[in-house]
Amino acid sequence: NYMITNLIAGQYASFNISQAGSNLPVIIGYSLTGAGPTNTLYGIVDMSQPIRILASLQSDTSGNVSFNPLVPLGASGITLYTQAKCGNLLSNSLALTVQ
């Protein structure tokens, strides 16, 4: 379960993943060009090339991940296409416009 809240330029956003599995590597990927689909080494993702890594993290013992980046001031109006890889599984995808 992947959620993003407070995606507002100049503020800290909250990226949260739950049920990822205990102590697993988690990669959050993003694209600014579209919702794919794109075939990758990790499976078919809902992001268009180029796909970049936003963060490489690790889930806690409960399978939760939290990441709170500062959203750039100039990002207002940009649509962020994003999905996470949790261990060997892909999360739900999100397409959100920065406020």
KETI-40099 format. One record per atom (N, C-alpha, C): residue in one letter; chain; z, y negated, x negated. Coordinates in Angstrom, 3 decimals, always signed. Each point is the difference from the previous one (the first is absolute). Layout:
KETI-40099
type	mol	zz	yy	xx
A	A	Z	Y	X
...
This chain:
KETI-40099
type	mol	zz	yy	xx
N	A	+0.000	+1.170	-0.853
N	A	+0.000	-1.170	+0.853
N	A	+0.000	-1.235	-0.900
Y	A	-1.065	-0.779	+0.050
Y	A	-0.223	-1.160	-0.860
Y	A	-0.047	-1.249	+0.862
M	A	+0.812	-1.004	-0.346
M	A	+0.058	-1.253	+0.767
M	A	+0.068	-1.182	-0.964
I	A	-0.580	-1.116	+0.430
I	A	+0.119	-1.253	-0.743
I	A	+0.450	-1.064	+0.982
T	A	+1.019	-0.751	-0.375
T	A	+0.448	-1.119	+0.826
T	A	+0.045	-1.262	-0.858
N	A	-0.028	-1.138	+0.659
N	A	+0.110	-1.314	-0.621
N	A	-1.119	-0.263	-1.014
L	A	-1.237	+0.358	+0.367
L	A	-1.148	-0.234	-0.880
L	A	-0.452	-1.448	+0.184
I	A	+0.747	-0.899	-0.631
I	A	-0.196	-1.434	+0.160
I	A	-0.142	-0.624	-1.385
A	A	-1.075	-0.791	-0.193
A	A	-0.244	-0.645	-1.289
A	A	+1.213	-0.824	-0.422
G	A	+0.412	+0.173	-1.261
G	A	+1.119	-0.737	-0.547
G	A	+1.363	+0.614	+0.280
Q	A	+0.030	+1.128	+0.701
Q	A	+1.264	+0.660	+0.301
Q	A	-0.019	+1.431	-0.552
Y	A	+1.170	+0.623	+0.007
Y	A	+0.096	+1.397	-0.431
Y	A	-0.318	+0.912	+1.172
A	A	-0.976	+0.884	-0.199
A	A	-0.354	+0.999	+1.014
A	A	+0.892	+1.217	-0.193
S	A	+0.068	+0.832	+1.022
S	A	+0.780	+1.230	-0.082
S	A	-0.924	+1.190	+0.268
F	A	-0.241	+0.785	-1.046
F	A	-0.789	+1.219	+0.093
F	A	+1.002	+1.149	+0.056
N	A	-0.035	+0.793	+1.061
N	A	+0.961	+1.084	+0.166
N	A	-0.693	+1.304	+0.347
I	A	+0.415	+1.049	-0.679
I	A	-0.515	+1.340	+0.271
I	A	+1.197	+0.897	+0.253
S	A	-0.070	+0.782	+1.065
S	A	+1.052	+0.971	+0.290
S	A	-0.627	+1.381	+0.130
Q	A	+0.806	+1.014	-0.147
Q	A	-0.416	+1.394	+0.108
Q	A	-1.022	+0.393	-1.066
A	A	+0.145	-0.586	-1.185
A	A	-0.938	+0.300	-1.085
A	A	+0.358	+1.283	-0.738
G	A	+1.197	+0.490	+0.200
G	A	+0.484	+1.138	-0.774
G	A	+0.909	-0.508	-1.105
S	A	+0.924	+0.800	-0.396
S	A	+1.027	-0.392	-0.955
S	A	-0.535	-0.129	-1.425
N	A	+0.274	-1.153	-0.618
N	A	-0.306	-0.248	-1.420
N	A	-1.448	+0.287	-0.385
L	A	-0.934	-0.482	+0.804
L	A	-1.423	+0.199	-0.274
L	A	-0.643	-1.283	-0.520
P	A	-1.047	+0.144	-0.840
P	A	-0.744	-1.193	-0.393
P	A	-0.757	-0.546	+1.208
V	A	-0.008	-1.322	+0.123
V	A	-0.682	-0.672	+1.108
V	A	-0.882	-1.095	-0.586
I	A	-1.272	+0.019	+0.368
I	A	-0.937	-1.025	-0.431
I	A	-0.472	-0.753	+1.237
I	A	+0.110	-1.320	-0.035
I	A	-0.515	-0.826	+1.089
I	A	-1.313	-0.600	-0.474
G	A	-1.078	+0.342	+0.701
G	A	-1.314	-0.520	-0.330
G	A	-0.422	-1.062	+1.002
Y	A	-0.941	-0.853	-0.422
Y	A	-0.493	-1.025	+0.924
Y	A	-1.446	-0.358	-0.309
S	A	-0.631	-0.563	+0.991
S	A	-1.352	-0.527	-0.119
S	A	-0.060	-1.294	+0.789
L	A	-0.849	-0.895	-0.448
L	A	-0.240	-1.240	+0.741
L	A	-1.397	-0.014	+0.602
T	A	-0.737	+1.132	-0.149
T	A	-1.403	+0.023	+0.405
T	A	-0.308	+0.817	+1.247
G	A	+0.930	+0.783	+0.504
G	A	-0.280	+0.756	+1.216
G	A	+0.835	+1.247	+0.142
A	A	-0.221	+0.663	+1.147
A	A	+0.821	+1.137	+0.399
A	A	-0.614	+1.359	-0.319
G	A	-0.969	+0.034	-0.908
G	A	-0.560	+1.289	-0.388
G	A	-0.771	+0.657	+1.134
P	A	-0.017	+1.299	+0.039
P	A	+0.728	+0.963	-0.838
P	A	-0.631	+0.140	-1.386
T	A	+0.841	+0.368	-0.963
T	A	-0.437	+0.219	-1.371
T	A	+0.584	+1.318	-0.482
N	A	-0.867	+0.826	-0.584
N	A	+0.438	+1.268	-0.571
N	A	+0.579	-0.273	-1.387
T	A	+1.249	+0.427	-0.234
T	A	+0.667	-0.205	-1.287
T	A	+0.552	+1.326	-0.501
L	A	+0.589	-0.025	-1.177
L	A	+0.662	+1.191	-0.543
L	A	+1.164	+0.450	+0.872
Y	A	+0.547	-0.939	+0.799
Y	A	+1.164	+0.279	+0.839
Y	A	-0.377	+0.401	+1.424
G	A	-1.281	-0.039	+0.318
G	A	-0.473	+0.284	+1.348
G	A	-0.760	-1.192	+0.541
I	A	-0.340	+0.056	+1.262
I	A	-0.741	-1.091	+0.641
I	A	+0.994	-1.060	+0.438
V	A	-0.174	-1.222	-0.522
V	A	+0.911	-1.095	+0.309
V	A	-0.690	-1.041	+0.877
D	A	+0.797	-0.767	+0.708
D	A	-0.502	-1.040	+0.899
D	A	-0.045	-1.348	-0.707
M	A	-0.647	-0.018	-1.156
M	A	-0.195	-1.212	-0.783
M	A	-1.386	+0.066	-0.634
S	A	-0.635	-1.157	-0.149
S	A	-1.302	-0.080	-0.658
S	A	+0.182	-0.375	-1.464
Q	A	-0.983	+0.382	-0.815
Q	A	+0.030	-0.360	-1.419
Q	A	-0.201	-1.502	-0.166
P	A	+0.573	-0.646	-0.978
P	A	+0.922	+0.592	-0.957
P	A	+1.401	+0.171	+0.593
I	A	+0.621	+1.104	-0.349
I	A	+1.376	+0.296	+0.422
I	A	+0.889	-0.204	-1.220
R	A	+1.067	-0.747	+0.202
R	A	+0.918	-0.288	-1.104
R	A	+1.394	+0.519	+0.326
I	A	+0.797	+0.185	-1.026
I	A	+1.396	+0.427	+0.179
I	A	+0.875	-1.242	+0.100
L	A	+0.739	-0.091	+1.083
L	A	+0.947	-1.093	+0.200
L	A	+1.334	+0.321	-0.661
A	A	+0.437	+1.267	+0.111
A	A	+1.281	+0.397	-0.586
A	A	+0.045	+1.508	-0.214
S	A	+0.686	+0.406	-1.060
S	A	+0.321	+1.407	-0.250
S	A	+1.522	+0.096	+0.041
L	A	+0.501	+0.784	+0.936
L	A	+1.432	+0.065	+0.259
L	A	+0.453	+1.448	+0.077
Q	A	+1.262	+0.205	+0.321
Q	A	+0.524	+1.338	+0.251
Q	A	+0.888	-0.055	+1.228
S	A	-0.151	+0.994	+0.867
S	A	+0.851	+0.054	+1.192
S	A	+1.425	+0.349	-0.407
D	A	+0.958	-0.391	+0.832
D	A	+1.397	+0.352	-0.266
D	A	+0.276	+1.411	+0.521
T	A	+1.222	+0.440	-0.079
T	A	+0.339	+1.361	+0.417
T	A	-0.205	+0.229	+1.493
S	A	-0.043	-1.076	+0.798
S	A	-0.251	+0.111	+1.442
S	A	-1.477	-0.111	+0.348
G	A	-0.858	-0.223	-1.011
G	A	-1.432	-0.117	+0.246
G	A	-0.447	-1.392	+0.389
N	A	+0.809	-1.013	-0.321
N	A	-0.328	-1.382	+0.355
N	A	-0.437	-0.785	-1.227
V	A	-0.887	-0.969	+0.246
V	A	-0.478	-0.900	-1.047
V	A	-0.017	-1.401	+0.584
S	A	+0.446	-0.970	-0.782
S	A	-0.033	-1.392	+0.410
S	A	-0.540	-0.836	-1.149
F	A	-0.902	-0.914	+0.321
F	A	-0.646	-0.857	-0.995
F	A	-0.135	-1.377	+0.624
N	A	+0.440	-1.048	-0.714
N	A	+0.034	-1.347	+0.580
N	A	-0.690	-1.020	-0.897
P	A	-1.341	+0.010	-0.016
P	A	-0.730	-0.943	-0.850
P	A	-0.104	-1.392	+0.636
L	A	-0.152	-1.004	-0.856
L	A	-0.270	-1.351	+0.458
L	A	-1.483	-0.085	+0.343
V	A	-0.320	-0.432	+1.217
V	A	-1.391	-0.133	+0.435
V	A	-0.538	-1.318	-0.569
P	A	-1.115	+0.035	-0.735
P	A	-0.533	-1.226	-0.595
P	A	-0.290	-1.082	+1.048
L	A	+0.240	-1.247	-0.375
L	A	-0.224	-1.127	+0.916
L	A	-1.440	-0.061	+0.511
G	A	-0.963	+0.308	-0.855
G	A	-1.407	-0.080	+0.382
G	A	-0.513	+1.177	+0.807
A	A	+0.864	+0.931	+0.373
A	A	-0.447	+1.218	+0.685
A	A	-0.105	-0.145	+1.514
S	A	+0.405	-1.106	+0.554
S	A	-0.039	-0.180	+1.452
S	A	-1.410	+0.222	+0.548
G	A	-0.115	+0.828	+1.039
G	A	-1.284	+0.294	+0.626
G	A	-0.713	+1.216	-0.561
I	A	+0.455	+0.531	-1.102
I	A	-0.622	+1.180	-0.617
I	A	+0.498	+1.261	+0.698
T	A	-0.909	+0.936	+0.263
T	A	+0.387	+1.283	+0.580
T	A	+0.270	+0.992	-1.123
L	A	+1.169	+0.615	+0.062
L	A	+0.434	+0.994	-0.974
L	A	-0.163	+1.384	+0.625
Y	A	-0.823	+0.844	-0.636
Y	A	-0.175	+1.391	+0.416
Y	A	+0.824	+0.824	-0.984
T	A	+0.921	+0.798	+0.494
T	A	+0.926	+0.668	-0.902
T	A	+0.408	+1.375	+0.510
Q	A	+0.337	+0.856	-0.942
Q	A	+0.438	+1.360	+0.301
Q	A	+0.803	+0.485	-1.194
A	A	+0.915	+0.917	+0.229
A	A	+0.831	+0.525	-1.083
A	A	-0.246	+1.487	-0.195
K	A	+0.183	+0.427	-1.248
K	A	-0.039	+1.415	-0.348
K	A	+1.426	+0.389	-0.349
C	A	+0.529	+0.956	+0.734
C	A	+1.374	+0.454	-0.184
C	A	-0.045	+1.459	-0.436
G	A	+0.257	+0.250	-1.288
G	A	-0.170	+1.362	-0.494
G	A	-1.467	+0.379	+0.141
N	A	-0.287	+1.047	+0.761
N	A	-1.383	+0.428	+0.229
N	A	-0.541	-0.427	+1.355
L	A	+0.740	-0.804	+0.745
L	A	-0.401	-0.399	+1.348
L	A	-0.339	-1.471	+0.066
L	A	-0.894	-0.348	+0.933
L	A	-0.339	-1.396	+0.259
L	A	+0.768	-0.492	+1.213
S	A	+0.431	-1.241	-0.052
S	A	+0.690	-0.616	+1.138
S	A	-1.013	-0.453	+1.039
N	A	+0.521	-0.517	+1.096
N	A	-0.852	-0.713	+0.945
N	A	-0.557	-1.230	-0.705
S	A	-1.130	-0.484	+0.463
S	A	-0.602	-1.186	-0.598
S	A	+0.349	-1.230	+0.837
L	A	-0.069	-1.160	-0.651
L	A	+0.294	-1.268	+0.663
L	A	-1.090	-1.006	-0.358
A	A	-0.344	-0.840	+0.952
A	A	-0.892	-1.135	-0.229
A	A	+0.680	-1.201	+0.631
L	A	+0.528	-0.891	-0.852
L	A	+0.770	-1.140	+0.466
L	A	-0.529	-1.287	-0.603
T	A	-0.003	-1.060	+0.781
T	A	-0.432	-1.304	-0.500
T	A	+1.217	-0.805	-0.431
V	A	-0.084	-0.557	-1.194
V	A	+1.096	-0.823	-0.521
V	A	+0.093	-1.272	+0.816
Q	A	+1.198	-0.298	+0.465
Q	A	+0.227	-1.212	+0.787
Q	A	+0.216	-1.194	-0.896
